[in-house]
Amino acid sequence: MSTEHAGEVVKDDIKFAYWVPNVSGGLVVSTIESQTDWTYDYNVQVAQLAERNGFEYALSQVRYTASYGADQQHESTSFSLGLLTQTERLKVIAAVHPYFWNPAVLAKWLITADHISGGRAAVNVVSGWFKDEAVDLGVRWLEHDERYRHAKEFIQVLRGLFESSAKGGLEHRGDFYQIHDFTLKPGPVDVPGRPHPEIFQGGNSTAARANAGEVADWYFSNGKDFDGFVEQYDEVNKHAAAAGREREVKFGLNAFVVARDTEEEAQAVLEEIIAKANPEAVEGFRQAVQQAGNSTADGKGMWSDSTFRDLVQYNDGFRTGLIGTPEQIARRIVEYKKLGVDLFLLGFLNYLEDIEYFGAKVLPLVRELEASA
């Protein structure tokens, strides 16, 4: 979020989210030793620790079948609600595939979760890359740009239903949904500065960037270096301006954090993760995602240019470069903030240990740099 002041944009403190490890295997496709666990009890510990250490958001992953070494998966919406009931301030984002949901059912679930949690429910709309998963479950699989066109309409209906209790019944005539004067009551919790549960949307493709600019509250990017992020930031904002939504879209960036007392220690951990990568799982993931990414008309899909090394962290988290000492990581975070990042979505090797270290050693330096800037 940003506010205008004296003719310039002044950004709020950068926000932090973490990937909820609600699937087995952690956040890397590697056999490196890790204490991260996918169970609910463990995740409650992580959520409570995270909100004590400065994290404002958590994102529950969505997966229905084994992939990239994730042999076990908890469903994202029920898991998110469970975490909301065990925390006080943390906002929990449930990732969903629109082709598995009716938007009214999801809107009703989100509003109910919003009331249970006091206004902390959110959603990440994932247009989908795992064709075999969808087809095996009987879903009609659309090609890339059609999936994003479907997702766009899904978000439009979702937002309209959120607003229906205040603005009157929703009328929608689209290619995918027909809604006839429908009102959901109750509406979402009244939270200052937030008209309804926040809608996140990810993807790196041209279609994803257009969707984010036109209909989403947040745009999630895979891991990127400075230039890669700026390219996406500019394009999403161009679409937002064209849709009359200038400065309405906020930006989240994925990153995998390895913070250690010395740069040598951090780099050694990174190299061990990659050296112990599971080549069969990484290759299987690469084939699935790059088939999806390369199916776009301009070849700009997610993971289309990812290397084996990148895919060991399955959302290109190493590319963001948050590997090193607390000072190095804090400086890089603030440099990204200057470029337009509003939130970092972080993954860790050992969640309990690494989140506590991040909160004690990295976050205070980030706040100091923000204040001095």
C-alpha positions in Angstrom: 0.0 0.0 0.0 1.2 3.5 -0.7 0.1 7.1 0.0 0.8 10.2 -2.0 2.8 12.9 -0.2 4.2 16.2 -1.6 3.9 14.9 -5.1 5.6 11.6 -4.6 4.6 8.1 -3.6 5.6 7.1 0.0 5.4 3.4 0.6 4.4 1.8 3.9 6.7 -0.6 5.6 7.3 -3.6 3.5 5.3 -6.6 4.5 6.3 -10.2 4.9 4.4 -13.5 4.2 5.6 -17.1 4.3 4.7 -20.1 2.3 2.7 -22.5 4.5 4.4 -25.9 4.3 1.0 -27.8 4.1 2.6 -30.2 1.7 5.4 -32.7 2.4 8.9 -32.1 1.2 9.3 -28.5 2.4 10.0 -25.7 0.0 12.9 -27.3 -1.9 13.1 -30.4 -4.1 16.1 -31.7 -2.3 17.1 -34.5 0.1 18.9 -32.1 2.3 18.1 -32.6 6.0 15.2 -30.4 7.1 13.1 -30.2 10.2 10.2 -28.6 8.3 7.0 -30.7 8.6 3.7 -30.7 6.7 1.5 -31.6 9.7 -1.2 -29.3 11.1 0.3 -29.2 14.6 3.7 -28.2 13.3 2.1 -25.5 11.1 0.2 -24.0 14.0 3.6 -23.6 15.7 5.0 -21.9 12.6 2.0 -19.6 12.3 2.1 -18.4 15.9 5.9 -18.0 15.7 5.6 -16.1 12.4 3.1 -13.5 13.7 5.3 -13.0 16.8 8.2 -12.3 14.4 6.7 -9.6 12.2 5.0 -11.7 9.5 1.6 -10.3 8.4 0.5 -13.0 5.9 0.8 -16.7 5.2 -0.1 -18.5 1.9 -1.4 -22.0 2.0 -0.4 -24.0 -1.1 -2.9 -25.8 -3.3 -2.1 -29.3 -4.6 -4.3 -32.4 -5.0 -1.8 -35.0 -6.2 1.9 -35.7 -5.7 4.3 -33.5 -7.6 7.9 -32.1 -7.1 8.3 -34.5 -4.2 5.2 -33.4 -2.4 3.7 -36.8 -1.7 1.3 -35.6 1.0 -0.9 -32.5 0.7 -3.4 -30.8 2.9 -6.3 -29.0 1.3 -5.6 -25.2 1.3 -8.9 -23.6 2.3 -9.6 -25.8 5.3 -6.0 -25.7 6.4 -6.1 -21.9 6.1 -9.2 -21.7 8.3 -7.5 -23.9 10.9 -4.5 -21.5 11.0 -6.8 -18.5 11.3 -8.4 -20.0 14.4 -5.0 -20.5 16.1 -3.6 -17.0 15.4 -4.6 -13.4 16.3 -3.2 -11.1 13.6 -1.9 -13.3 10.8 -3.8 -12.9 7.5 -4.0 -16.3 5.8 -4.3 -16.6 2.0 -5.8 -19.7 0.6 -4.6 -20.6 -2.9 -7.4 -22.0 -5.1 -7.9 -23.2 -8.7 -10.9 -21.5 -10.2 -11.8 -24.6 -12.3 -12.4 -26.6 -9.1 -14.7 -24.0 -7.5 -18.0 -22.2 -8.1 -17.2 -18.5 -7.2 -20.3 -18.2 -5.0 -19.3 -21.2 -2.9 -15.8 -19.8 -2.5 -17.1 -16.3 -1.8 -19.4 -17.7 0.9 -16.5 -19.7 2.4 -14.2 -16.7 2.5 -16.8 -14.5 4.1 -17.5 -17.1 6.8 -13.7 -17.5 7.4 -13.5 -13.7 7.5 -16.1 -13.5 10.3 -14.5 -16.4 12.2 -11.1 -14.7 12.0 -12.1 -11.0 12.5 -11.3 -10.0 8.9 -8.1 -11.9 8.1 -9.2 -14.2 5.3 -7.7 -13.8 1.8 -7.5 -15.8 -1.5 -4.9 -16.4 -4.2 -6.4 -17.3 -7.5 -4.1 -19.8 -9.3 -5.0 -20.3 -13.0 -3.2 -23.7 -13.0 -0.3 -25.4 -14.7 -0.7 -29.0 -13.7 -2.7 -30.5 -16.6 -2.5 -34.1 -15.5 -3.9 -33.2 -12.0 -7.0 -31.4 -13.5 -7.6 -34.0 -16.2 -7.4 -36.9 -13.8 -10.0 -35.2 -11.7 -12.3 -34.8 -14.6 -11.8 -31.1 -15.2 -12.0 -29.7 -18.8 -8.5 -28.4 -19.4 -8.3 -25.0 -21.2 -5.3 -23.7 -22.9 -3.1 -21.1 -21.2 -4.7 -17.8 -22.2 -8.2 -19.3 -21.9 -7.4 -20.4 -18.3 -6.5 -16.8 -17.5 -9.6 -15.4 -19.2 -11.6 -17.8 -17.1 -9.7 -16.7 -13.9 -10.3 -13.1 -14.8 -14.1 -13.6 -14.9 -13.9 -15.7 -11.8 -12.3 -12.8 -9.9 -14.8 -10.4 -11.3 -17.7 -12.5 -10.0 -15.9 -13.1 -6.7 -15.4 -9.4 -6.1 -19.0 -8.7 -7.2 -20.4 -11.2 -4.7 -18.2 -9.8 -1.9 -19.8 -6.4 -2.7 -23.3 -7.6 -3.2 -24.5 -7.2 0.4 -23.6 -3.5 0.3 -24.3 -2.6 -3.4 -27.2 -4.9 -4.2 -27.6 -8.1 -6.0 -24.9 -9.1 -8.5 -25.8 -9.3 -12.2 -23.2 -10.9 -14.4 -23.4 -12.2 -18.0 -20.1 -13.7 -19.0 -18.7 -16.5 -21.1 -18.1 -18.7 -18.0 -20.6 -17.5 -15.4 -24.2 -16.3 -15.4 -25.3 -14.6 -12.1 -28.8 -13.4 -11.7 -29.4 -10.7 -9.1 -27.6 -12.6 -6.3 -26.8 -11.2 -2.9 -24.6 -12.8 -0.3 -25.3 -12.0 3.4 -23.6 -11.4 5.6 -21.0 -9.4 3.7 -17.3 -9.5 4.6 -16.1 -8.0 7.9 -15.7 -4.2 7.8 -12.0 -3.7 8.0 -10.7 -0.1 7.5 -8.9 0.3 4.2 -10.0 -3.2 3.0 -13.4 -3.4 1.3 -13.4 -7.2 1.2 -11.0 -10.2 1.6 -7.9 -9.4 -0.5 -7.6 -11.1 -3.9 -4.1 -12.2 -4.9 -3.2 -13.5 -8.4 0.0 -14.9 -9.6 1.7 -15.8 -12.8 4.5 -14.4 -15.0 2.8 -14.5 -18.4 1.5 -11.6 -20.4 -2.1 -12.8 -19.7 -1.3 -13.0 -16.0 0.1 -9.5 -15.9 -3.0 -8.2 -17.7 -5.3 -9.9 -15.3 -3.5 -8.6 -12.3 -3.6 -5.0 -13.6 -7.3 -5.2 -14.5 -8.9 -7.2 -11.6 -6.6 -8.3 -8.8 -5.6 -6.5 -5.5 -2.2 -8.1 -5.5 0.2 -9.5 -8.1 2.4 -12.4 -7.0 5.6 -12.9 -9.0 7.9 -15.9 -9.0 11.5 -15.1 -7.8 13.2 -12.4 -10.0 16.3 -10.4 -10.0 15.9 -6.6 -10.1 15.5 -6.2 -13.8 13.0 -9.1 -14.0 10.8 -7.6 -11.3 10.9 -4.2 -12.9 9.7 -5.6 -16.2 6.7 -7.1 -14.6 6.0 -4.2 -12.3 5.9 -1.8 -15.3 3.7 -4.0 -17.4 1.1 -4.8 -14.6 0.9 -1.0 -13.8 0.4 -0.3 -17.5 -2.6 -2.6 -17.6 -3.9 -1.2 -14.3 -3.7 2.4 -15.6 -5.5 1.4 -18.8 -8.3 -0.1 -16.7 -8.6 3.0 -14.5 -6.9 1.3 -11.5 -3.7 3.3 -11.4 -1.7 2.5 -8.2 -4.4 0.1 -7.0 -2.4 -3.1 -7.5 0.2 -4.1 -4.9 3.2 -6.4 -5.6 4.4 -9.5 -3.9 7.7 -11.2 -4.8 8.7 -14.8 -4.0 12.1 -15.5 -2.4 13.8 -18.3 -0.6 15.8 -17.0 2.4 19.1 -18.5 3.7 20.2 -16.1 6.4 23.3 -17.0 8.3 25.9 -15.2 10.4 28.4 -15.2 7.5 28.0 -15.2 3.7 30.1 -18.3 3.5 27.7 -20.2 5.7 24.7 -19.1 3.7 26.2 -20.0 0.4 27.3 -23.3 1.7 23.7 -24.1 2.7 22.4 -23.0 -0.8 25.0 -25.2 -2.6 24.2 -28.2 -0.4 20.5 -27.8 -1.2 21.2 -27.8 -4.9 23.8 -30.6 -4.7 21.3 -32.8 -2.9 18.4 -32.0 -5.3 16.2 -34.9 -6.4 16.9 -34.9 -10.1 13.9 -37.0 -11.1 11.4 -34.8 -9.2 13.0 -31.6 -10.5 13.0 -32.9 -14.0 9.3 -34.0 -13.7 8.4 -30.7 -12.4 10.3 -28.9 -15.1 8.6 -30.8 -17.9 5.1 -30.1 -16.5 5.6 -26.4 -15.8 7.6 -25.5 -18.8 5.1 -27.2 -21.1 2.5 -24.8 -19.5 4.8 -21.8 -19.7 5.9 -22.4 -23.3 2.2 -22.8 -24.4 1.7 -19.0 -24.3 1.8 -17.1 -27.6 4.9 -15.1 -26.7 6.7 -17.8 -24.5 6.5 -15.6 -21.4 4.8 -18.1 -19.1 5.9 -19.0 -15.6 9.1 -21.0 -15.5 9.6 -20.8 -19.2 13.3 -19.7 -18.7 14.0 -21.5 -15.4 17.1 -23.6 -15.1 17.5 -26.8 -13.2 19.1 -24.8 -10.4 16.2 -22.4 -10.3 13.6 -25.2 -10.1 15.1 -26.8 -7.0 13.1 -24.1 -5.3 9.9 -24.6 -7.2 8.9 -20.9 -7.4 12.4 -19.6 -8.6 13.0 -18.4 -5.0 16.8 -18.5 -5.3 16.7 -15.9 -8.1 15.7 -13.1 -5.8 19.0 -13.5 -4.0 18.1 -13.3 -0.3 21.1 -15.5 0.5 23.7 -14.2 2.9 24.1 -12.3 6.2 21.3 -10.4 7.8 22.8 -7.1 6.6 23.1 -8.3 3.0 19.6 -9.6 2.9 18.1 -6.5 4.6 19.8 -4.2 2.1 18.6 -6.2 -0.8 15.0 -6.3 0.5 15.0 -2.5 0.8 16.4 -2.2 -2.8 13.5 -4.2 -4.0 11.1 -2.0 -2.0 12.5 1.0 -3.9 11.6 -0.8 -7.2 8.0 -1.3 -6.1 7.8 -4.6 -4.0 5.2 -4.3 -1.3 5.5 -7.8 0.2 7.9 -10.6 0.2 6.6 -14.2 0.1 9.3 -16.2 1.8 10.3 -19.8 2.0 12.8 -21.4 4.4 14.7 -24.6 4.9 14.0 -25.1 8.7 10.9 -23.0 9.4 10.9 -22.7 13.2 14.6 -21.9 13.4 14.8 -19.7 10.3 11.7 -17.6 10.9 12.9 -16.8 14.5 16.4 -15.9 13.1 14.7 -13.7 10.4 12.6 -11.9 13.0 15.5 -11.3 15.4 18.3 -10.5 12.9 17.0 -9.5 9.5 13.7 -7.7 10.2 15.1 -5.0 12.6 17.7 -4.1 10.0 15.0 -3.8 7.3 13.0 -1.4 9.6 16.2 0.7 10.3 17.0 1.0 6.6 13.4 2.0 5.8 13.4 4.6 8.5 16.7 6.1 7.4 15.5 6.1 3.8 
